[in-house]
Amino acid sequence: MHRDDLGWDVRFRASFDGGEAFTPSVKVSEIPYLPDRTDPLPLNVQGQVRPGRDEAVVVGVHNFNFSGGHTAGLAAAADGSFHPLWVGNPSGVPQLWTAA
């Protein structure tokens, strides 16, 4: 649990019997993703109010900064090892990370 309910830890579980049972959940990364670490959060135009008239725009923070499943994946190697891919921000800049 993170103090703001917005951060998350990258975790992994595997099933070797088609989903009947799973291995215990383990942390993949020791450093959690914390949205408030990405400074400043980039603002994006989310839409327009009354386009073509008194052009007002709606500005907000894109949901990418709060989506743990965005740009994530998992590959399995021939030797049985797994290689997750996720977005992490330990440096303050969201970047792609992987581990074995």
N, C-alpha and C positions, 0 to 999 in steps of 0.2 A: 504494500500500500504506500502510495506517495502522498506527501503532505497536501498537495493541491488536487489530487485525484485526476491529474492530467498526464503525469509522467508514467513510464512503464519500463519494465525489465524485459529483455529478450530471453525467452525460455524455450526449451525443446523437450519433446517427448516422442518416443517411437513405439510402433506396434510391429511385432514380428509374426502376428497371427491373424492378419486381416482386420484388425480393429477390435478384437475381443478383449484384449488386455493391452496396457501401455506401460512402458518403463516409467520410473519416477521422473518428474519434471526437474530439469537442471537449468541453471543460468548459463546462457551462451556468452553473455558479456557481463563483466563485473560493474560496468559503468551504465547506469540507467539513462534512458532518454528523458530529458527534462525540458519541456517547451520554454520555460523561462530562462534557460541557459542560452538559447538562440537569441542574441541581442544585436540589433533590434529585430523584432518580428516584422517581416515584410508585410506591408499593406497592399492589397489588391483591389481593383475595381470589381465589385460584385454584381453590379447592374446599374441600370439607369431608371430614374423616376421621371415620368412624362417625357420620353424621348421626343425631340423635335420641337419642344416648347421651351420651358424654362429649364433647360438641361441641368438637372441635378444628378449626381452620381452617388451610389452607395459604396462606401469604402469599408473594408473589413480585413481580418486576418484569414488567409486561405486555410482550409481545413487540413492541408498537407502537414502543417505543423503540429497537428493533434491526431494523426492517423498512423497507428503502429503497423497497419497492414499495407501501407502504401509503399511501393517499390521494395517489396519483400519477396523472398522466394526460398526454395530449398532444392538442393540437388543431392543425389546419392551416387557415390563412386562405386566402381566395380569391386573395390576391396571392402565394401560394407560401411564406409565412413559417410557421414552426412556433412553437407556444407551449406549452412544457412546464409542468407543475404538479407541485410536489414539496413535501415537508415539510423545512424547514431549521431549524436552531437556532443561528444566529450570536449571538443575544441571550441564549441560555440557556433560551429558551422555544420549544418546537416550534411553528412557524407555517407556513402555506401561503405558497409563493413561486411566482412565474412570471417568465418572461423571453421575449423574442422571439428 
